[in-house]
Amino acid sequence: MNHPPKITFAQMRASGAREILIYCRDHRCGHHVESDADGWPDDVRLSDIEPRFTCQRCGQRGAEIRPKFSEAPMGTG
Ligand SMILES: [Zn+2]
């Protein structure tokens, strides 16, 4: 497993990302959505808001949140 570092929205924005990707915690589901990150305060960590999300497809509580960079080194296909 390759966990990303726990960064804040301020750090994320400083690195160039403007949106977040919210992944369902159930990897068999694989559902994910994109969300605008502008509404979140600078001092909030991405991991802090993960428990707030519920998958709209399978109902799994919690999420995995990652920054969406405009130039990702690896695509998900
Ligand atoms: Zn799901």
N, CA, C, O and the ligand as a Tripos MOL2 file, in Angstrom:
@<TRIPOS>MOLECULE
protein
  309   307    78     0     0
PROTEIN
NO_CHARGES

@<TRIPOS>ATOM
      1 N           0.8460   -1.1950    0.0000 N.3       1 MET1
      2 CA          0.0000    0.0000    0.0000 C.3       1 MET1
      3 C           0.8840    1.2480    0.0000 C.2       1 MET1
      4 O           1.9240    1.2910    0.6570 O.2       1 MET1
      5 N           0.4660    2.2160   -0.7180 N.am      2 ASN2
      6 CA          1.2310    3.4420   -0.8570 C.3       2 ASN2
      7 C           0.3690    4.6240   -0.4300 C.2       2 ASN2
      8 O          -0.3310    5.2260   -1.2450 O.2       2 ASN2
      9 N           0.4290    4.9440    0.8550 N.am      3 HIS3
     10 CA         -0.4240    6.0110    1.3570 C.3       3 HIS3
     11 C           0.2050    7.3720    1.0910 C.2       3 HIS3
     12 O           1.3990    7.5620    1.3260 O.2       3 HIS3
     13 N          -0.5760    8.3020    0.6110 N.am      4 PRO4
     14 CA         -0.0500    9.6570    0.4140 C.3       4 PRO4
     15 C           0.1660   10.3280    1.7660 C.2       4 PRO4
     16 O          -0.4680    9.9490    2.7510 O.2       4 PRO4
     17 N           1.0430   11.3110    1.8230 N.am      5 PRO5
     18 CA          1.2540   12.0380    3.0770 C.3       5 PRO5
     19 C          -0.0030   12.7930    3.4750 C.2       5 PRO5
     20 O          -0.8170   13.1590    2.6270 O.2       5 PRO5
     21 N          -0.1500   13.0220    4.7700 N.am      6 LYS6
     22 CA         -1.3200   13.7570    5.2470 C.3       6 LYS6
     23 C          -1.0560   15.2460    5.1050 C.2       6 LYS6
     24 O          -0.3050   15.8420    5.8770 O.2       6 LYS6
     25 N          -1.6810   15.8190    4.1140 N.am      7 ILE7
     26 CA         -1.4410   17.2240    3.8200 C.3       7 ILE7
     27 C          -2.7140   18.0260    4.0580 C.2       7 ILE7
     28 O          -3.8210   17.4880    4.0830 O.2       7 ILE7
     29 N          -2.5240   19.3100    4.2300 N.am      8 THR8
     30 CA         -3.6620   20.2080    4.4030 C.3       8 THR8
     31 C          -4.0940   20.7500    3.0480 C.2       8 THR8
     32 O          -3.3900   20.6130    2.0480 O.2       8 THR8
     33 N          -5.2720   21.3720    3.0420 N.am      9 PHE9
     34 CA         -5.7290   21.9750    1.7870 C.3       9 PHE9
     35 C          -4.8060   23.1030    1.3390 C.2       9 PHE9
     36 O          -4.6230   23.3220    0.1420 O.2       9 PHE9
     37 N          -4.2270   23.8180    2.3000 N.am     10 ALA10
     38 CA         -3.2760   24.8680    1.9390 C.3      10 ALA10
     39 C          -2.0680   24.2770    1.2110 C.2      10 ALA10
     40 O          -1.6230   24.8110    0.1960 O.2      10 ALA10
     41 N          -1.5450   23.1710    1.7410 N.am     11 GLN11
     42 CA         -0.3940   22.5260    1.1010 C.3      11 GLN11
     43 C          -0.7710   21.9770   -0.2600 C.2      11 GLN11
     44 O           0.0110   22.0330   -1.2090 O.2      11 GLN11
     45 N          -1.9930   21.4390   -0.3410 N.am     12 MET12
     46 CA         -2.4470   20.8930   -1.6060 C.3      12 MET12
     47 C          -2.5440   21.9860   -2.6650 C.2      12 MET12
     48 O          -2.0840   21.8170   -3.7940 O.2      12 MET12
     49 N          -3.1510   23.1090   -2.2840 N.am     13 ARG13
     50 CA         -3.3000   24.2180   -3.2430 C.3      13 ARG13
     51 C          -1.9370   24.7750   -3.6430 C.2      13 ARG13
     52 O          -1.7270   25.1750   -4.7890 O.2      13 ARG13
     53 N          -1.0100   24.7950   -2.6740 N.am     14 ALA14
     54 CA          0.3360   25.2900   -2.9600 C.3      14 ALA14
     55 C           1.0520   24.3990   -3.9670 C.2      14 ALA14
     56 O           1.9310   24.8520   -4.7000 O.2      14 ALA14
     57 N           0.6690   23.1410   -3.9940 N.am     15 SER15
     58 CA          1.3120   22.2140   -4.9260 C.3      15 SER15
     59 C           0.6160   22.2020   -6.2790 C.2      15 SER15
     60 O           1.0280   21.4750   -7.1830 O.2      15 SER15
     61 N          -0.4330   22.9980   -6.4240 N.am     16 GLY16
     62 CA         -1.0330   23.1770   -7.7370 C.3      16 GLY16
     63 C          -2.3620   22.4920   -7.9620 C.2      16 GLY16
     64 O          -2.9670   22.6560   -9.0210 O.2      16 GLY16
     65 N          -2.8300   21.7280   -6.9880 N.am     17 ALA17
     66 CA         -4.0940   21.0260   -7.1640 C.3      17 ALA17
     67 C          -5.2550   21.9280   -6.7750 C.2      17 ALA17
     68 O          -5.1910   22.6590   -5.7860 O.2      17 ALA17
     69 N          -6.3080   21.8620   -7.5660 N.am     18 ARG18
     70 CA         -7.4820   22.6910   -7.3050 C.3      18 ARG18
     71 C          -8.7260   21.8580   -6.9710 C.2      18 ARG18
     72 O          -9.7540   22.3840   -6.5440 O.2      18 ARG18
     73 N          -8.6010   20.5690   -7.1770 N.am     19 GLU19
     74 CA         -9.7480   19.6910   -6.9360 C.3      19 GLU19
     75 C          -9.2790   18.4660   -6.1580 C.2      19 GLU19
     76 O          -8.0930   18.1370   -6.1310 O.2      19 GLU19
     77 N         -10.2340   17.8100   -5.5350 N.am     20 ILE20
     78 CA         -9.9240   16.5600   -4.8420 C.3      20 ILE20
     79 C         -10.6950   15.4200   -5.4940 C.2      20 ILE20
     80 O         -11.7640   15.6130   -6.0720 O.2      20 ILE20
     81 N         -10.1240   14.2390   -5.3840 N.am     21 LEU21
     82 CA        -10.7860   13.0240   -5.8230 C.3      21 LEU21
     83 C         -11.2070   12.2560   -4.5770 C.2      21 LEU21
     84 O         -10.3920   11.9730   -3.6990 O.2      21 LEU21
     85 N         -12.4790   11.9280   -4.5150 N.am     22 ILE22
     86 CA        -13.0300   11.2470   -3.3470 C.3      22 ILE22
     87 C         -13.3540    9.8170   -3.7520 C.2      22 ILE22
     88 O         -14.2840    9.5700   -4.5190 O.2      22 ILE22
     89 N         -12.5690    8.8760   -3.2230 N.am     23 TYR23
     90 CA        -12.7170    7.4720   -3.6080 C.3      23 TYR23
     91 C         -13.5020    6.7140   -2.5570 C.2      23 TYR23
     92 O         -13.3410    6.9470   -1.3590 O.2      23 TYR23
     93 N         -14.3490    5.8100   -3.0110 N.am     24 CYS24
     94 CA        -15.0270    4.8880   -2.1070 C.3      24 CYS24
     95 C         -13.9790    4.0290   -1.4110 C.2      24 CYS24
     96 O         -13.0160    3.5770   -2.0310 O.2      24 CYS24
     97 N         -14.1830    3.8110   -0.1030 N.am     25 ARG25
     98 CA        -13.2220    3.0220    0.6570 C.3      25 ARG25
     99 C         -13.2960    1.5380    0.2920 C.2      25 ARG25
    100 O         -12.3490    0.7860    0.5200 O.2      25 ARG25
    101 N         -14.4150    1.1350   -0.2690 N.am     26 ASP26
    102 CA        -14.5650   -0.2480   -0.7190 C.3      26 ASP26
    103 C         -13.9760   -0.3640   -2.1200 C.2      26 ASP26
    104 O         -14.5570    0.1190   -3.0910 O.2      26 ASP26
    105 N         -12.8250   -1.0050   -2.2100 N.am     27 HIS27
    106 CA        -12.1230   -1.0360   -3.4920 C.3      27 HIS27
    107 C         -12.8420   -1.8900   -4.5280 C.2      27 HIS27
    108 O         -12.6040   -1.7340   -5.7260 O.2      27 HIS27
    109 N         -13.7230   -2.7940   -4.0850 N.am     28 ARG28
    110 CA        -14.5030   -3.5680   -5.0530 C.3      28 ARG28
    111 C         -15.5400   -2.6830   -5.7210 C.2      28 ARG28
    112 O         -15.9770   -2.9580   -6.8380 O.2      28 ARG28
    113 N         -15.9290   -1.6230   -5.0340 N.am     29 CYS29
    114 CA        -16.9040   -0.6750   -5.5870 C.3      29 CYS29
    115 C         -16.1990    0.2450   -6.5830 C.2      29 CYS29
    116 O         -16.6120    0.3610   -7.7380 O.2      29 CYS29
    117 N         -15.1390    0.8910   -6.1240 N.am     30 GLY30
    118 CA        -14.3400    1.6980   -7.0300 C.3      30 GLY30
    119 C         -14.9570    3.0260   -7.4300 C.2      30 GLY30
    120 O         -14.4050    3.7420   -8.2660 O.2      30 GLY30
    121 N         -16.0970    3.3600   -6.8410 N.am     31 HIS31
    122 CA        -16.7430    4.6150   -7.2020 C.3      31 HIS31
    123 C         -15.9080    5.8010   -6.7170 C.2      31 HIS31
    124 O         -15.3510    5.7690   -5.6200 O.2      31 HIS31
    125 N         -15.8270    6.8350   -7.5310 N.am     32 HIS32
    126 CA        -15.1680    8.0430   -7.0700 C.3      32 HIS32
    127 C         -15.7830    9.2600   -7.7260 C.2      32 HIS32
    128 O         -16.3550    9.1780   -8.8130 O.2      32 HIS32
    129 N         -15.6590   10.3760   -7.0580 N.am     33 VAL33
    130 CA        -16.1680   11.6310   -7.5930 C.3      33 VAL33
    131 C         -15.0890   12.6960   -7.4580 C.2      33 VAL33
    132 O         -14.1730   12.5830   -6.6440 O.2      33 VAL33
    133 N         -15.2210   13.7220   -8.2720 N.am     34 GLU34
    134 CA        -14.3300   14.8660   -8.1670 C.3      34 GLU34
    135 C         -15.0640   15.9920   -7.4590 C.2      34 GLU34
    136 O         -16.2750   16.1550   -7.6110 O.2      34 GLU34
    137 N         -14.3180   16.7600   -6.6880 N.am     35 SER35
    138 CA        -14.9500   17.8570   -5.9750 C.3      35 SER35
    139 C         -14.0300   19.0640   -5.9670 C.2      35 SER35
    140 O         -12.8070   18.9370   -5.9010 O.2      35 SER35
    141 N         -14.6380   20.2250   -6.0360 N.am     36 ASP36
    142 CA        -13.8920   21.4660   -5.9560 C.3      36 ASP36
    143 C         -13.3210   21.6260   -4.5480 C.2      36 ASP36
    144 O         -14.0500   21.4790   -3.5680 O.2      36 ASP36
    145 N         -12.0370   21.9240   -4.4370 N.am     37 ALA37
    146 CA        -11.4000   22.0120   -3.1250 C.3      37 ALA37
    147 C         -11.4300   23.4280   -2.5550 C.2      37 ALA37
    148 O         -10.9830   23.6500   -1.4300 O.2      37 ALA37
    149 N         -11.9440   24.3730   -3.3080 N.am     38 ASP38
    150 CA        -11.8730   25.7670   -2.8740 C.3      38 ASP38
    151 C         -12.6680   26.0500   -1.6070 C.2      38 ASP38
    152 O         -12.3650   27.0050   -0.8910 O.2      38 ASP38
    153 N         -13.6720   25.2420   -1.3220 N.am     39 GLY39
    154 CA        -14.5350   25.5220   -0.1830 C.3      39 GLY39
    155 C         -13.9780   25.0940    1.1610 C.2      39 GLY39
    156 O         -14.5610   25.4100    2.1980 O.2      39 GLY39
    157 N         -12.8580   24.3800    1.1620 N.am     40 TRP40
    158 CA        -12.3220   23.8490    2.4190 C.3      40 TRP40
    159 C         -11.2660   24.7820    2.9960 C.2      40 TRP40
    160 O         -10.4510   25.3330    2.2570 O.2      40 TRP40
    161 N         -11.2770   24.9590    4.3140 N.am     41 PRO41
    162 CA        -10.2930   25.8490    4.9580 C.3      41 PRO41
    163 C          -8.8620   25.3510    4.7870 C.2      41 PRO41
    164 O          -8.6240   24.1530    4.6300 O.2      41 PRO41
    165 N          -7.9180   26.2800    4.8180 N.am     42 ASP42
    166 CA         -6.5160   25.9650    4.5820 C.3      42 ASP42
    167 C          -5.9410   24.9710    5.6010 C.2      42 ASP42
    168 O          -5.0810   24.1570    5.2650 O.2      42 ASP42
    169 N          -6.4210   25.0460    6.8430 N.am     43 ASP43
    170 CA         -5.7800   24.2530    7.9010 C.3      43 ASP43
    171 C          -6.4020   22.8700    8.0740 C.2      43 ASP43
    172 O          -6.0150   22.1220    8.9720 O.2      43 ASP43
    173 N          -7.3570   22.5310    7.2240 N.am     44 VAL44
    174 CA         -7.9660   21.2050    7.2920 C.3      44 VAL44
    175 C          -7.1460   20.2290    6.4610 C.2      44 VAL44
    176 O          -6.7810   20.5240    5.3230 O.2      44 VAL44
    177 N          -6.8560   19.0600    7.0380 N.am     45 ARG45
    178 CA         -6.1670   18.0250    6.2760 C.3      45 ARG45
    179 C          -7.1710   17.2330    5.4510 C.2      45 ARG45
    180 O          -8.3240   17.0620    5.8470 O.2      45 ARG45
    181 N          -6.7220   16.7600    4.3170 N.am     46 LEU46
    182 CA         -7.6080   15.9610    3.4700 C.3      46 LEU46
    183 C          -8.1530   14.7630    4.2460 C.2      46 LEU46
    184 O          -9.3190   14.3940    4.1080 O.2      46 LEU46
    185 N          -7.2920   14.1660    5.0600 N.am     47 SER47
    186 CA         -7.7090   12.9770    5.8030 C.3      47 SER47
    187 C          -8.7600   13.3090    6.8630 C.2      47 SER47
    188 O          -9.5080   12.4330    7.2970 O.2      47 SER47
    189 N          -8.8120   14.5890    7.2800 N.am     48 ASP48
    190 CA         -9.7630   14.9700    8.3240 C.3      48 ASP48
    191 C         -11.2130   14.8640    7.8680 C.2      48 ASP48
    192 O         -12.1090   14.6200    8.6770 O.2      48 ASP48
    193 N         -11.4410   15.0480    6.5740 N.am     49 ILE49
    194 CA        -12.8250   15.0740    6.0990 C.3      49 ILE49
    195 C         -13.2590   13.7450    5.5080 C.2      49 ILE49
    196 O         -14.4100   13.5910    5.1010 O.2      49 ILE49
    197 N         -12.3430   12.7800    5.4580 N.am     50 GLU50
    198 CA        -12.6950   11.4870    4.8610 C.3      50 GLU50
    199 C         -13.9120   10.8350    5.5260 C.2      50 GLU50
    200 O         -14.7610   10.2840    4.8260 O.2      50 GLU50
    201 N         -14.0180   10.8840    6.8650 N.am     51 PRO51
    202 CA        -15.1600   10.2120    7.4990 C.3      51 PRO51
    203 C         -16.5140   10.8520    7.1660 C.2      51 PRO51
    204 O         -17.5620   10.2560    7.4180 O.2      51 PRO51
    205 N         -16.4910   12.0550    6.6050 N.am     52 ARG52
    206 CA        -17.7470   12.7620    6.3530 C.3      52 ARG52
    207 C         -18.4850   12.2450    5.1250 C.2      52 ARG52
    208 O         -19.6710   12.5210    4.9460 O.2      52 ARG52
    209 N         -17.7810   11.4970    4.2810 N.am     53 PHE53
    210 CA        -18.3790   11.1150    3.0110 C.3      53 PHE53
    211 C         -18.9700    9.7100    3.0670 C.2      53 PHE53
    212 O         -18.4430    8.8120    3.7240 O.2      53 PHE53
    213 N         -20.0700    9.5560    2.3600 N.am     54 THR54
    214 CA        -20.6960    8.2490    2.1930 C.3      54 THR54
    215 C         -20.8290    7.9850    0.7010 C.2      54 THR54
    216 O         -21.2910    8.8460   -0.0470 O.2      54 THR54
    217 N         -20.4250    6.7980    0.2700 N.am     55 CYS55
    218 CA        -20.4830    6.4680   -1.1490 C.3      55 CYS55
    219 C         -21.9230    6.4970   -1.6480 C.2      55 CYS55
    220 O         -22.8190    5.9110   -1.0400 O.2      55 CYS55
    221 N         -22.1250    7.1830   -2.7570 N.am     56 GLN56
    222 CA        -23.4650    7.2970   -3.3090 C.3      56 GLN56
    223 C         -23.8790    6.0410   -4.0580 C.2      56 GLN56
    224 O         -25.0510    5.8750   -4.3950 O.2      56 GLN56
    225 N         -22.9370    5.1690   -4.3170 N.am     57 ARG57
    226 CA        -23.2550    3.9500   -5.0590 C.3      57 ARG57
    227 C         -23.5370    2.7770   -4.1260 C.2      57 ARG57
    228 O         -24.5460    2.0880   -4.2760 O.2      57 ARG57
    229 N         -22.6390    2.5520   -3.1580 N.am     58 CYS58
    230 CA        -22.7720    1.3520   -2.3260 C.3      58 CYS58
    231 C         -23.0820    1.6570   -0.8720 C.2      58 CYS58
    232 O         -23.3710    0.7370   -0.1060 O.2      58 CYS58
    233 N         -23.0320    2.9130   -0.4700 N.am     59 GLY59
    234 CA        -23.3970    3.2750    0.8920 C.3      59 GLY59
    235 C         -22.2770    3.1300    1.9000 C.2      59 GLY59
    236 O         -22.5030    3.3190    3.0960 O.2      59 GLY59
    237 N         -21.0590    2.7960    1.4470 N.am     60 GLN60
    238 CA        -19.9050    2.6770    2.3410 C.3      60 GLN60
    239 C         -19.6130    4.0260    2.9840 C.2      60 GLN60
    240 O         -19.5150    5.0440    2.2980 O.2      60 GLN60
    241 N         -19.4750    4.0230    4.3020 N.am     61 ARG61
    242 CA        -19.1300    5.2690    4.9930 C.3      61 ARG61
    243 C         -17.6190    5.4730    4.9800 C.2      61 ARG61
    244 O         -16.8510    4.5110    5.0270 O.2      61 ARG61
    245 N         -17.2040    6.7300    4.9160 N.am     62 GLY62
    246 CA        -15.7870    7.0310    4.8590 C.3      62 GLY62
    247 C         -15.3240    7.0240    3.4150 C.2      62 GLY62
    248 O         -15.9810    6.4620    2.5390 O.2      62 GLY62
    249 N         -14.1980    7.6470    3.1820 N.am     63 ALA63
    250 CA        -13.6780    7.7800    1.8250 C.3      63 ALA63
    251 C         -12.1660    7.8890    1.8800 C.2      63 ALA63
    252 O         -11.5690    8.0260    2.9470 O.2      63 ALA63
    253 N         -11.5650    7.8240    0.7050 N.am     64 GLU64
    254 CA        -10.1460    8.1380    0.5860 C.3      64 GLU64
    255 C         -10.0420    9.3570   -0.3050 C.2      64 GLU64
    256 O         -10.5460    9.3610   -1.4280 O.2      64 GLU64
    257 N          -9.3980   10.3740    0.1890 N.am     65 ILE65
    258 CA         -9.3370   11.6310   -0.5540 C.3      65 ILE65
    259 C          -7.9150   11.9050   -0.9990 C.2      65 ILE65
    260 O          -6.9710   11.8450   -0.2110 O.2      65 ILE65
    261 N          -7.7900   12.2040   -2.2640 N.am     66 ARG66
    262 CA         -6.4720   12.5140   -2.8320 C.3      66 ARG66
    263 C          -6.5640   13.7980   -3.6450 C.2      66 ARG66
    264 O          -7.6090   14.1080   -4.2170 O.2      66 ARG66
    265 N          -5.4810   14.5280   -3.6910 N.am     67 PRO67
    266 CA         -5.4640   15.7170   -4.5380 C.3      67 PRO67
    267 C          -5.5570   15.3190   -6.0070 C.2      67 PRO67
    268 O          -5.0440   14.2780   -6.4180 O.2      67 PRO67
    269 N          -6.2120   16.1540   -6.7770 N.am     68 LYS68
    270 CA         -6.2320   15.9310   -8.2150 C.3      68 LYS68
    271 C          -5.2890   16.9300   -8.8560 C.2      68 LYS68
    272 O          -5.5810   18.1230   -8.9340 O.2      68 LYS68
    273 N          -4.1540   16.4250   -9.3140 N.am     69 PHE69
    274 CA         -3.1770   17.2760   -9.9820 C.3      69 PHE69
    275 C          -3.4790   17.3290  -11.4760 C.2      69 PHE69
    276 O          -3.9520   16.3590  -12.0690 O.2      69 PHE69
    277 N          -3.1990   18.4610  -12.0530 N.am     70 SER70
    278 CA         -3.5110   18.6170  -13.4690 C.3      70 SER70
    279 C          -2.6100   17.7480  -14.3290 C.2      70 SER70
    280 O          -3.0080   17.3080  -15.4070 O.2      70 SER70
    281 N          -1.3970   17.5000  -13.8530 N.am     71 GLU71
    282 CA         -0.4890   16.6280  -14.5630 C.3      71 GLU71
    283 C          -0.0860   15.4790  -13.6500 C.2      71 GLU71
    284 O           0.9160   15.5640  -12.9400 O.2      71 GLU71
    285 N          -0.8480   14.4320  -13.6700 N.am     72 ALA72
    286 CA         -0.5540   13.2900  -12.8150 C.3      72 ALA72
    287 C           0.5230   12.4420  -13.4530 C.2      72 ALA72
    288 O           0.5010   12.2320  -14.6650 O.2      72 ALA72
    289 N           1.4700   11.9470  -12.6640 N.am     73 PRO73
    290 CA          2.5380   11.0940  -13.2180 C.3      73 PRO73
    291 C           2.0200    9.7410  -13.6720 C.2      73 PRO73
    292 O           2.6100    9.1150  -14.5530 O.2      73 PRO73
    293 N           0.9270    9.2850  -13.0810 N.am     74 MET74
    294 CA          0.3620    8.0130  -13.4890 C.3      74 MET74
    295 C          -1.1540    8.1500  -13.5930 C.2      74 MET74
    296 O          -1.7920    8.7240  -12.7100 O.2      74 MET74
    297 N          -1.7130    7.6330  -14.6490 N.am     75 GLY75
    298 CA         -3.1430    7.6670  -14.8140 C.3      75 GLY75
    299 C          -3.7790    6.4060  -14.3010 C.2      75 GLY75
    300 O          -3.1080    5.3920  -14.1080 O.2      75 GLY75
    301 N          -5.0750    6.4670  -14.0810 N.am     76 THR76
    302 CA         -5.7880    5.2950  -13.6180 C.3      76 THR76
    303 C          -6.4440    4.5550  -14.7850 C.2      76 THR76
    304 O          -7.0920    3.5270  -14.5940 O.2      76 THR76
    305 N          -6.2680    5.0890  -15.9850 N.am     77 GLY77
    306 CA         -6.8870    4.4720  -17.1390 C.3      77 GLY77
    307 C          -8.3370    4.8420  -17.2190 C.2      77 GLY77
    308 O          -9.0350    4.4110  -18.1370 O.2      77 GLY77
    309 ZN        -18.8820    2.5420   -3.0270 Zn       78 ZN78
@<TRIPOS>BOND
     1     1     2 1
     2     2     3 1
     3     3     4 2
     4     3     5 am
     5     5     6 1
     6     6     7 1
     7     7     8 2
     8     7     9 am
     9     9    10 1
    10    10    11 1
    11    11    12 2
    12    11    13 am
    13    13    14 1
    14    14    15 1
    15    15    16 2
    16    15    17 am
    17    17    18 1
    18    18    19 1
    19    19    20 2
    20    19    21 am
    21    21    22 1
    22    22    23 1
    23    23    24 2
    24    23    25 am
    25    25    26 1
    26    26    27 1
    27    27    28 2
    28    27    29 am
    29    29    30 1
    30    30    31 1
    31    31    32 2
    32    31    33 am
    33    33    34 1
    34    34    35 1
    35    35    36 2
    36    35    37 am
    37    37    38 1
    38    38    39 1
    39    39    40 2
    40    39    41 am
    41    41    42 1
    42    42    43 1
    43    43    44 2
    44    43    45 am
    45    45    46 1
    46    46    47 1
    47    47    48 2
    48    47    49 am
    49    49    50 1
    50    50    51 1
    51    51    52 2
    52    51    53 am
    53    53    54 1
    54    54    55 1
    55    55    56 2
    56    55    57 am
    57    57    58 1
    58    58    59 1
    59    59    60 2
    60    59    61 am
    61    61    62 1
    62    62    63 1
    63    63    64 2
    64    63    65 am
    65    65    66 1
    66    66    67 1
    67    67    68 2
    68    67    69 am
    69    69    70 1
    70    70    71 1
    71    71    72 2
    72    71    73 am
    73    73    74 1
    74    74    75 1
    75    75    76 2
    76    75    77 am
    77    77    78 1
    78    78    79 1
    79    79    80 2
    80    79    81 am
    81    81    82 1
    82    82    83 1
    83    83    84 2
    84    83    85 am
    85    85    86 1
    86    86    87 1
    87    87    88 2
    88    87    89 am
    89    89    90 1
    90    90    91 1
    91    91    92 2
    92    91    93 am
    93    93    94 1
    94    94    95 1
    95    95    96 2
    96    95    97 am
    97    97    98 1
    98    98    99 1
    99    99   100 2
   100    99   101 am
   101   101   102 1
   102   102   103 1
   103   103   104 2
   104   103   105 am
   105   105   106 1
   106   106   107 1
   107   107   108 2
   108   107   109 am
   109   109   110 1
   110   110   111 1
   111   111   112 2
   112   111   113 am
   113   113   114 1
   114   114   115 1
   115   115   116 2
   116   115   117 am
   117   117   118 1
   118   118   119 1
   119   119   120 2
   120   119   121 am
   121   121   122 1
   122   122   123 1
   123   123   124 2
   124   123   125 am
   125   125   126 1
   126   126   127 1
   127   127   128 2
   128   127   129 am
   129   129   130 1
   130   130   131 1
   131   131   132 2
   132   131   133 am
   133   133   134 1
   134   134   135 1
   135   135   136 2
   136   135   137 am
   137   137   138 1
   138   138   139 1
   139   139   140 2
   140   139   141 am
   141   141   142 1
   142   142   143 1
   143   143   144 2
   144   143   145 am
   145   145   146 1
   146   146   147 1
   147   147   148 2
   148   147   149 am
   149   149   150 1
   150   150   151 1
   151   151   152 2
   152   151   153 am
   153   153   154 1
   154   154   155 1
   155   155   156 2
   156   155   157 am
   157   157   158 1
   158   158   159 1
   159   159   160 2
   160   159   161 am
   161   161   162 1
   162   162   163 1
   163   163   164 2
   164   163   165 am
   165   165   166 1
   166   166   167 1
   167   167   168 2
   168   167   169 am
   169   169   170 1
   170   170   171 1
   171   171   172 2
   172   171   173 am
   173   173   174 1
   174   174   175 1
   175   175   176 2
   176   175   177 am
   177   177   178 1
   178   178   179 1
   179   179   180 2
   180   179   181 am
   181   181   182 1
   182   182   183 1
   183   183   184 2
   184   183   185 am
   185   185   186 1
   186   186   187 1
   187   187   188 2
   188   187   189 am
   189   189   190 1
   190   190   191 1
   191   191   192 2
   192   191   193 am
   193   193   194 1
   194   194   195 1
   195   195   196 2
   196   195   197 am
   197   197   198 1
   198   198   199 1
   199   199   200 2
   200   199   201 am
   201   201   202 1
   202   202   203 1
   203   203   204 2
   204   203   205 am
   205   205   206 1
   206   206   207 1
   207   207   208 2
   208   207   209 am
   209   209   210 1
   210   210   211 1
   211   211   212 2
   212   211   213 am
   213   213   214 1
   214   214   215 1
   215   215   216 2
   216   215   217 am
   217   217   218 1
   218   218   219 1
   219   219   220 2
   220   219   221 am
   221   221   222 1
   222   222   223 1
   223   223   224 2
   224   223   225 am
   225   225   226 1
   226   226   227 1
   227   227   228 2
   228   227   229 am
   229   229   230 1
   230   230   231 1
   231   231   232 2
   232   231   233 am
   233   233   234 1
   234   234   235 1
   235   235   236 2
   236   235   237 am
   237   237   238 1
   238   238   239 1
   239   239   240 2
   240   239   241 am
   241   241   242 1
   242   242   243 1
   243   243   244 2
   244   243   245 am
   245   245   246 1
   246   246   247 1
   247   247   248 2
   248   247   249 am
   249   249   250 1
   250   250   251 1
   251   251   252 2
   252   251   253 am
   253   253   254 1
   254   254   255 1
   255   255   256 2
   256   255   257 am
   257   257   258 1
   258   258   259 1
   259   259   260 2
   260   259   261 am
   261   261   262 1
   262   262   263 1
   263   263   264 2
   264   263   265 am
   265   265   266 1
   266   266   267 1
   267   267   268 2
   268   267   269 am
   269   269   270 1
   270   270   271 1
   271   271   272 2
   272   271   273 am
   273   273   274 1
   274   274   275 1
   275   275   276 2
   276   275   277 am
   277   277   278 1
   278   278   279 1
   279   279   280 2
   280   279   281 am
   281   281   282 1
   282   282   283 1
   283   283   284 2
   284   283   285 am
   285   285   286 1
   286   286   287 1
   287   287   288 2
   288   287   289 am
   289   289   290 1
   290   290   291 1
   291   291   292 2
   292   291   293 am
   293   293   294 1
   294   294   295 1
   295   295   296 2
   296   295   297 am
   297   297   298 1
   298   298   299 1
   299   299   300 2
   300   299   301 am
   301   301   302 1
   302   302   303 1
   303   303   304 2
   304   303   305 am
   305   305   306 1
   306   306   307 1
   307   307   308 2
@<TRIPOS>SUBSTRUCTURE
     1 MET1         2 RESIDUE 1 A MET
     2 ASN2         6 RESIDUE 1 A ASN
     3 HIS3        10 RESIDUE 1 A HIS
     4 PRO4        14 RESIDUE 1 A PRO
     5 PRO5        18 RESIDUE 1 A PRO
     6 LYS6        22 RESIDUE 1 A LYS
     7 ILE7        26 RESIDUE 1 A ILE
     8 THR8        30 RESIDUE 1 A THR
     9 PHE9        34 RESIDUE 1 A PHE
    10 ALA10       38 RESIDUE 1 A ALA
    11 GLN11       42 RESIDUE 1 A GLN
    12 MET12       46 RESIDUE 1 A MET
    13 ARG13       50 RESIDUE 1 A ARG
    14 ALA14       54 RESIDUE 1 A ALA
    15 SER15       58 RESIDUE 1 A SER
    16 GLY16       62 RESIDUE 1 A GLY
    17 ALA17       66 RESIDUE 1 A ALA
    18 ARG18       70 RESIDUE 1 A ARG
    19 GLU19       74 RESIDUE 1 A GLU
    20 ILE20       78 RESIDUE 1 A ILE
    21 LEU21       82 RESIDUE 1 A LEU
    22 ILE22       86 RESIDUE 1 A ILE
    23 TYR23       90 RESIDUE 1 A TYR
    24 CYS24       94 RESIDUE 1 A CYS
    25 ARG25       98 RESIDUE 1 A ARG
    26 ASP26      102 RESIDUE 1 A ASP
    27 HIS27      106 RESIDUE 1 A HIS
    28 ARG28      110 RESIDUE 1 A ARG
    29 CYS29      114 RESIDUE 1 A CYS
    30 GLY30      118 RESIDUE 1 A GLY
    31 HIS31      122 RESIDUE 1 A HIS
    32 HIS32      126 RESIDUE 1 A HIS
    33 VAL33      130 RESIDUE 1 A VAL
    34 GLU34      134 RESIDUE 1 A GLU
    35 SER35      138 RESIDUE 1 A SER
    36 ASP36      142 RESIDUE 1 A ASP
    37 ALA37      146 RESIDUE 1 A ALA
    38 ASP38      150 RESIDUE 1 A ASP
    39 GLY39      154 RESIDUE 1 A GLY
    40 TRP40      158 RESIDUE 1 A TRP
    41 PRO41      162 RESIDUE 1 A PRO
    42 ASP42      166 RESIDUE 1 A ASP
    43 ASP43      170 RESIDUE 1 A ASP
    44 VAL44      174 RESIDUE 1 A VAL
    45 ARG45      178 RESIDUE 1 A ARG
    46 LEU46      182 RESIDUE 1 A LEU
    47 SER47      186 RESIDUE 1 A SER
    48 ASP48      190 RESIDUE 1 A ASP
    49 ILE49      194 RESIDUE 1 A ILE
    50 GLU50      198 RESIDUE 1 A GLU
    51 PRO51      202 RESIDUE 1 A PRO
    52 ARG52      206 RESIDUE 1 A ARG
    53 PHE53      210 RESIDUE 1 A PHE
    54 THR54      214 RESIDUE 1 A THR
    55 CYS55      218 RESIDUE 1 A CYS
    56 GLN56      222 RESIDUE 1 A GLN
    57 ARG57      226 RESIDUE 1 A ARG
    58 CYS58      230 RESIDUE 1 A CYS
    59 GLY59      234 RESIDUE 1 A GLY
    60 GLN60      238 RESIDUE 1 A GLN
    61 ARG61      242 RESIDUE 1 A ARG
    62 GLY62      246 RESIDUE 1 A GLY
    63 ALA63      250 RESIDUE 1 A ALA
    64 GLU64      254 RESIDUE 1 A GLU
    65 ILE65      258 RESIDUE 1 A ILE
    66 ARG66      262 RESIDUE 1 A ARG
    67 PRO67      266 RESIDUE 1 A PRO
    68 LYS68      270 RESIDUE 1 A LYS
    69 PHE69      274 RESIDUE 1 A PHE
    70 SER70      278 RESIDUE 1 A SER
    71 GLU71      282 RESIDUE 1 A GLU
    72 ALA72      286 RESIDUE 1 A ALA
    73 PRO73      290 RESIDUE 1 A PRO
    74 MET74      294 RESIDUE 1 A MET
    75 GLY75      298 RESIDUE 1 A GLY
    76 THR76      302 RESIDUE 1 A THR
    77 GLY77      306 RESIDUE 1 A GLY
    78 ZN78       309 GROUP 0 **** ****
